[in-house]
Amino acid sequence: MKPLFFTLGLSLSLLMGGCAVSPQSVYLQPQATPTGPSYGQGRAITIKVEDRRSSSVLGSRGGVYESSSVITISNDITGALMIAAQASTAQLGFDGSSSLAPAQLTLILEELTYDTKTKGLVNTISIDAKITITTTVGDSSHTGHYRTQRSHEFSQLPDAQKNQEIISEALSMSLERGFSDISLANFLGQN
């Protein structure tokens, strides 16, 4: 009888251990390739980036210890967004060579979340990336909100490299929407 209890106990501990998920820290490198007109017209632009997320934790990777299997960002996200914004504005023709009134752009990371739902053998990862871009020229300003929501299905929970890829992709899509916004191009063309 004792070997039976030992085998059951060992099997149960292996099963529980198999469901535990480790925390992850990911290095994000969002990049944007704006589409549409090059509306910068050589104008000078000052860029400011703010992180207004309510938590530095993106979400949980799931598992039995869901509250401790969190996913966080390992690098400075405002610095990564600054690099992406600088590259995007350069692609759009902002370079300081024109006598047009300079513009100020504030990029705000409003939300970046990661959610895991497991049903049967399928793990669905949902990512939500929301940014706000406010551009000011003199007394006039333009504000746009850009959100990307993506879901991915995996048979096994993704490793850190895959998570870096899918989270950076969602953030990059929000940036591209913002810098490709025709209403922003129209605002700068008129101011």
NUVEXKOL-150692 format. One record per residue (C-alpha): y, z, x; residue number from 1. Coordinates in steps of 0.05 Angstrom, whole numbers, plus 32768, in hexadecimal, padded with zeros to 4 digits. Each point is the difference from the previous one (the first is absolute). Last residue first. Layout:
N
SITE    Y    Z    X pos
SITE    Y    Z    X NUM
...
***
This chain:
191
SITE    Y    Z    X pos
SITE 85D6 7CF0 8006 191
SITE 7FE7 7FC5 7FD7 190
SITE 7FC9 7FE7 802E 189
SITE 7FEB 8047 800E 188
SITE 7FF5 800D 7FB5 187
SITE 7FDC 7FBD 7FF8 186
SITE 7FD0 800F 8039 185
SITE 7FF3 8045 7FE2 184
SITE 7FF3 7FE0 7FBC 183
SITE 7FD0 7FCF 8022 182
SITE 7FD4 803A 8018 181
SITE 7FDA 7FE9 803E 180
SITE 8014 803E 8028 179
SITE 7FE8 802E 7FC9 178
SITE 7FC1 7FDB 7FED 177
SITE 7FED 7FFB 804A 176
SITE 800B 804B 8009 175
SITE 7FD3 800F 7FC4 174
SITE 7FCA 7FD2 801C 173
SITE 8005 8021 8044 172
SITE 7FF4 8045 7FE1 171
SITE 7FC1 7FE6 7FDD 170
SITE 7FE7 7FDF 8040 169
SITE 800E 803E 802A 168
SITE 7FD5 8029 7FD0 167
SITE 7FC7 7FCC 8001 166
SITE 7FFF 7FF8 804C 165
SITE 8009 8049 8013 164
SITE 7FC8 8011 7FCF 163
SITE 7FD2 7FCD 8021 162
SITE 800E 801E 8045 161
SITE 7FF7 8048 7FE7 160
SITE 7FBB 7FF2 7FE2 159
SITE 7FF7 7FE9 7FB8 158
SITE 7FD4 8028 7FD0 157
SITE 7FBE 7FDC 7FF7 156
SITE 7FEF 7FCD 7FCA 155
SITE 8049 7FEB 7FFE 154
SITE 802F 7FE9 7FC9 153
SITE 804A 7FF4 800D 152
SITE 803B 800C 7FD1 151
SITE 8048 7FED 800D 150
SITE 8042 8016 7FE3 149
SITE 803F 7FE4 801F 148
SITE 8045 8018 7FEC 147
SITE 8046 7FE6 800E 146
SITE 8040 8020 7FE6 145
SITE 8042 7FDB 800B 144
SITE 8046 8019 8009 143
SITE 803E 7FD5 800C 142
SITE 8043 801B 8016 141
SITE 804A 7FF0 7FFD 140
SITE 8039 8029 801E 139
SITE 7FFC 7FE1 8045 138
SITE 7FBC 7FDE 8007 137
SITE 7FC7 802F 7FEC 136
SITE 7FB5 7FF2 7FFD 135
SITE 7FD0 8031 7FDF 134
SITE 7FB6 7FF4 800B 133
SITE 7FCF 802C 7FDA 132
SITE 7FB7 8005 8014 131
SITE 7FBF 800D 7FDA 130
SITE 7FBA 7FFC 801C 129
SITE 7FC4 8012 7FD4 128
SITE 7FBA 7FFB 801C 127
SITE 7FC0 8005 7FD7 126
SITE 7FBC 8007 8022 125
SITE 7FC3 7FF5 7FD4 124
SITE 7FBF 801A 801C 123
SITE 7FC2 7FDF 7FE0 122
SITE 7FBA 801E 8005 121
SITE 8003 8024 7FBD 120
SITE 8049 800A 7FEF 119
SITE 802D 8019 8037 118
SITE 804C 8003 7FF8 117
SITE 802C 8006 803D 116
SITE 804C 8002 7FFF 115
SITE 8033 7FEF 8035 114
SITE 804B 8008 7FF6 113
SITE 8040 7FE6 801F 112
SITE 803E 800E 7FD8 111
SITE 804C 7FFD 8006 110
SITE 8006 7FE2 8045 109
SITE 804B 7FF2 8002 108
SITE 8020 7FC5 8023 107
SITE 804B 8005 8006 106
SITE 8024 7FC0 8013 105
SITE 8049 7FFE 8016 104
SITE 8024 7FBD 8002 103
SITE 8037 7FE8 802E 102
SITE 803A 7FD7 7FE3 101
SITE 7FF9 7FB7 8015 100
SITE 801C 7FF0 8045  99
SITE 7FBC 7FE6 8015  98
SITE 7FD7 800B 8040  97
SITE 7FE4 8044 7FEC  96
SITE 7FB8 7FE9 7FFD  95
SITE 7FE7 7FFE 7FB8  94
SITE 7FDD 7FBD 7FF5  93
SITE 7FC6 8012 7FD1  92
SITE 7FCE 8004 8039  91
SITE 802E 8033 8023  90
SITE 8002 8028 7FBF  89
SITE 7FB4 8001 7FFD  88
SITE 7FF7 8015 8049  87
SITE 8031 8039 7FF8  86
SITE 7FE0 8016 7FBF  85
SITE 7FB9 8000 801F  84
SITE 8018 8028 803D  83
SITE 8025 8031 7FD2  82
SITE 7FC1 8008 7FD5  81
SITE 7FD7 8013 803D  80
SITE 8036 8032 8016  79
SITE 8003 801E 7FBA  78
SITE 7FB4 8006 8000  77
SITE 7FFE 8028 8041  76
SITE 7FB6 7FFB 8013  75
SITE 7FC1 8025 7FEB  74
SITE 8005 7FF4 7FB4  73
SITE 7FD4 802D 7FD4  72
SITE 7FBE 7FFC 7FDB  71
SITE 7FE3 803E 7FE1  70
SITE 7FB7 8018 7FFF  69
SITE 8016 8049 7FF6  68
SITE 800D 7FFF 7FB5  67
SITE 7FC6 7FD1 7FF3  66
SITE 7FCB 802E 801D  65
SITE 7FC7 7FE0 7FD9  64
SITE 8014 7FBA 8013  63
SITE 8042 7FDC 7FF5  62
SITE 802D 7FDF 8034  61
SITE 803B 8028 7FE5  60
SITE 8049 7FED 7FFD  59
SITE 803B 7FE7 8028  58
SITE 8010 8045 801D  57
SITE 8047 8004 801B  56
SITE 8016 8018 7FBC  55
SITE 803B 7FF5 7FD0  54
SITE 800F 7FBC 801E  53
SITE 8049 7FF5 800F  52
SITE 7FF9 7FDE 8044  51
SITE 8043 7FE2 8012  50
SITE 8011 7FC2 8029  49
SITE 8047 7FE9 8014  48
SITE 8012 7FB9 8014  47
SITE 8045 7FE7 8015  46
SITE 800C 7FB6 7FF6  45
SITE 802C 7FCD 8022  44
SITE 8005 7FBE 7FDC  43
SITE 7FE4 7FC1 8020  42
SITE 7FF9 7FDE 7FBC  41
SITE 7FCC 8035 7FEB  40
SITE 7FE7 7FD6 7FC6  39
SITE 7FC7 7FDB 8023  38
SITE 7FE5 7FE4 7FBF  37
SITE 7FBB 8010 7FE4  36
SITE 7FC6 8026 801C  35
SITE 8001 8041 8028  34
SITE 7FC8 800D 8032  33
SITE 7FF8 804B 7FFF  32
SITE 7FDA 802E 802F  31
SITE 7FE6 8046 7FF4  30
SITE 7FE1 8023 803C  29
SITE 7FDD 8040 7FE9  28
SITE 7FD7 802D 802D  27
SITE 7FCE 8026 7FD6  26
SITE 7FEA 8049 8000  25
SITE 7FBF 8010 7FDE  24
SITE 7FDF 803E 7FE2  23
SITE 7FB5 8003 8001  22
SITE 7FD4 7FF3 7FC3  21
SITE 7FC8 802D 7FE9  20
SITE 7FCD 7FDF 7FD3  19
SITE 7FCA 7FF9 8034  18
SITE 8007 804A 8011  17
SITE 7FF0 8012 7FB8  16
SITE 7FC1 7FD4 8001  15
SITE 7FEB 801C 8043  14
SITE 800A 8048 7FE7  13
SITE 7FD8 7FF1 7FC1  12
SITE 7FC7 7FE0 8028  11
SITE 7FFD 803C 802F  10
SITE 7FFF 8031 7FC6   9
SITE 7FC9 7FD9 7FDC   8
SITE 7FD7 7FFB 8040   7
SITE 8008 804B 800E   6
SITE 7FEF 8011 7FB7   5
SITE 7FC0 7FD5 8005   4
SITE 7FEE 801D 8044   3
SITE 8005 8046 7FE2   2
SITE 7FD1 7FF0 7FC6   1
***
